[in-house]
Amino acid sequence: MSNKVVVVNRADLEQGLKDILPVVNKSAFVDALKNAHLAVEDGRLAVRGTNLSTSIKTWVEVEQSPAALEICAPAHLLPELVSLLPADTLTLDITGELVGTLFNSQTLGLSCRHRSENGSRFDNRSRLRGCAVEDFPLSQSPRDTTVAVP
């Protein structure tokens, strides 16, 4: 069993997921098109969504991450869970059976720790299973058709 952890600011992840949702179709026939693709690239978390004709990629700053990480998770469910978690800092952990260089049956875990108003400590944890990473259609667009939006 392998485990990789990324620590992010909840508001930043929530915004990154919100940015890609316009191109992710809840009722797509292909499961991969219902998912958000999350990958650590250049020390940041890249969040992607696509409907095959349009792809959106946004970046989320991370507080802690491994050198490499990649997973897909349900794009419409993930932001709902993120918005429900009460802490400012979230931990995303990826668990799965490693087969060669690919994970088989990956699961994304979301967790946070917080204190209630009376001082009690709580641990919130959720688990999501998405599509296989290799099924997500990563498009490589020519440089002249890419638009960067601040």
KEPALO-719952 format. One record per residue (C-alpha): residue number from 1; y, x negated, z negated; residue in one letter. Coordinates in Angstrom, 1 decimal, m for minus. Layout:
// residues N
{r NUM {Y X Z} A},
...
//
This chain:
// residues 150
{r 1 {0.0 0.0 0.0} M},
{r 2 {3.4 m1.4 1.0} S},
{r 3 {6.7 m0.5 m0.5} N},
{r 4 {10.2 m1.2 0.7} K},
{r 5 {13.4 m0.1 m1.0} V},
{r 6 {17.0 0.5 0.2} V},
{r 7 {19.8 1.3 m2.2} V},
{r 8 {22.8 3.3 m0.7} V},
{r 9 {25.8 5.2 m1.7} N},
{r 10 {24.9 9.0 m1.6} R},
{r 11 {28.2 10.0 0.1} A},
{r 12 {27.8 7.3 2.7} D},
{r 13 {24.3 8.4 3.6} L},
{r 14 {25.3 12.0 3.6} E},
{r 15 {28.1 11.3 6.1} Q},
{r 16 {25.8 9.2 8.3} G},
{r 17 {23.3 12.0 8.5} L},
{r 18 {26.0 14.6 9.1} K},
{r 19 {27.3 12.5 12.0} D},
{r 20 {23.9 12.6 13.9} I},
{r 21 {23.0 16.3 13.3} L},
{r 22 {24.9 17.7 16.3} P},
{r 23 {22.4 16.1 18.7} V},
{r 24 {19.2 16.9 16.7} V},
{r 25 {17.5 20.1 17.6} N},
{r 26 {15.6 21.9 14.8} K},
{r 27 {13.4 23.7 17.3} S},
{r 28 {12.6 20.9 19.7} A},
{r 29 {9.0 20.9 21.1} F},
{r 30 {8.7 17.2 20.5} V},
{r 31 {8.5 16.4 16.7} D},
{r 32 {10.2 13.1 17.1} A},
{r 33 {13.3 14.9 18.3} L},
{r 34 {13.6 16.7 15.0} K},
{r 35 {13.8 13.5 13.1} N},
{r 36 {16.4 11.0 12.1} A},
{r 37 {15.5 7.3 12.7} H},
{r 38 {16.5 5.0 9.8} L},
{r 39 {16.4 1.3 10.3} A},
{r 40 {17.9 m1.7 8.5} V},
{r 41 {19.7 m3.8 11.1} E},
{r 42 {22.1 m6.7 10.4} D},
{r 43 {22.2 m5.8 6.7} G},
{r 44 {23.2 m2.2 7.3} R},
{r 45 {21.3 1.1 7.6} L},
{r 46 {21.4 2.4 11.2} A},
{r 47 {21.0 6.2 11.3} V},
{r 48 {20.1 7.6 14.8} R},
{r 49 {19.5 11.0 16.2} G},
{r 50 {18.8 12.1 19.8} T},
{r 51 {18.1 15.0 22.1} N},
{r 52 {17.2 12.7 24.9} L},
{r 53 {20.4 13.4 26.9} S},
{r 54 {22.6 12.2 24.0} T},
{r 55 {22.0 9.7 21.3} S},
{r 56 {24.2 9.1 18.2} I},
{r 57 {23.9 6.0 16.0} K},
{r 58 {26.0 5.5 12.9} T},
{r 59 {26.0 2.8 10.3} W},
{r 60 {25.7 3.1 6.5} V},
{r 61 {26.5 0.2 4.2} E},
{r 62 {23.7 m0.7 1.8} V},
{r 63 {23.9 m2.1 m1.7} E},
{r 64 {20.4 m3.5 m1.5} Q},
{r 65 {17.8 m3.7 1.3} S},
{r 66 {14.9 m5.7 2.7} P},
{r 67 {15.4 m7.7 5.8} A},
{r 68 {13.6 m5.1 7.9} A},
{r 69 {12.8 m1.5 7.4} L},
{r 70 {12.2 1.4 9.8} E},
{r 71 {11.2 5.1 9.2} I},
{r 72 {11.7 8.5 10.7} C},
{r 73 {12.4 11.6 8.5} A},
{r 74 {13.2 15.3 9.2} P},
{r 75 {16.9 15.2 10.3} A},
{r 76 {17.9 18.6 9.0} H},
{r 77 {16.0 18.5 5.7} L},
{r 78 {17.0 15.0 4.7} L},
{r 79 {20.8 15.7 4.4} P},
{r 80 {20.1 18.8 2.4} E},
{r 81 {18.0 16.8 m0.1} L},
{r 82 {20.7 14.1 m0.2} V},
{r 83 {23.4 16.6 m1.0} S},
{r 84 {21.4 18.1 m3.9} L},
{r 85 {20.9 14.8 m5.7} L},
{r 86 {23.5 14.3 m8.5} P},
{r 87 {23.9 10.5 m8.7} A},
{r 88 {26.3 8.4 m6.6} D},
{r 89 {23.6 5.8 m5.8} T},
{r 90 {20.3 6.7 m4.2} L},
{r 91 {17.2 4.7 m3.7} T},
{r 92 {15.2 5.2 m0.5} L},
{r 93 {11.7 3.9 m0.7} D},
{r 94 {9.3 3.7 2.1} I},
{r 95 {5.6 3.7 1.3} T},
{r 96 {2.7 3.7 3.7} G},
{r 97 {m0.5 1.9 4.8} E},
{r 98 {0.3 m1.1 6.9} L},
{r 99 {m1.9 m1.5 9.9} V},
{r 100 {m1.0 m4.7 11.8} G},
{r 101 {2.7 m4.7 12.2} T},
{r 102 {3.1 m0.9 12.1} L},
{r 103 {2.9 1.6 9.2} F},
{r 104 {0.4 4.4 9.4} N},
{r 105 {1.3 7.6 7.5} S},
{r 106 {4.7 6.5 6.2} Q},
{r 107 {6.5 8.5 3.5} T},
{r 108 {10.2 8.4 2.7} L},
{r 109 {11.1 8.8 m1.0} G},
{r 110 {14.5 9.7 m2.3} L},
{r 111 {15.3 9.0 m5.9} S},
{r 112 {18.2 8.7 m8.3} C},
{r 113 {18.8 8.4 m12.0} R},
{r 114 {21.6 10.1 m13.8} H},
{r 115 {22.8 11.4 m17.2} R},
{r 116 {23.6 14.9 m18.0} S},
{r 117 {26.7 16.0 m19.8} E},
{r 118 {24.8 15.8 m23.1} N},
{r 119 {23.6 12.3 m22.4} G},
{r 120 {20.0 13.1 m21.4} S},
{r 121 {18.6 10.8 m18.7} R},
{r 122 {17.0 12.4 m15.6} F},
{r 123 {15.0 10.9 m12.7} D},
{r 124 {15.1 12.9 m9.5} N},
{r 125 {12.5 12.2 m6.8} R},
{r 126 {11.6 13.7 m3.5} S},
{r 127 {9.2 12.7 m0.8} R},
{r 128 {9.4 13.4 3.0} L},
{r 129 {7.0 12.7 5.8} R},
{r 130 {8.4 12.4 9.3} G},
{r 131 {7.1 11.4 12.7} C},
{r 132 {5.6 8.0 13.5} A},
{r 133 {8.3 5.4 14.2} V},
{r 134 {6.8 4.5 17.5} E},
{r 135 {7.2 8.1 18.7} D},
{r 136 {11.0 8.2 18.2} F},
{r 137 {12.7 7.7 21.6} P},
{r 138 {15.0 4.7 21.1} L},
{r 139 {17.3 4.6 24.1} S},
{r 140 {18.9 1.5 25.3} Q},
{r 141 {22.1 2.4 27.0} S},
{r 142 {24.0 0.1 29.4} P},
{r 143 {27.0 m1.5 27.7} R},
{r 144 {29.6 0.3 29.9} D},
{r 145 {28.4 3.8 28.9} T},
{r 146 {28.5 3.2 25.1} T},
{r 147 {31.5 4.6 23.2} V},
{r 148 {32.4 3.3 19.8} A},
{r 149 {34.1 5.7 17.5} V},
{r 150 {35.7 4.5 14.2} P},
//
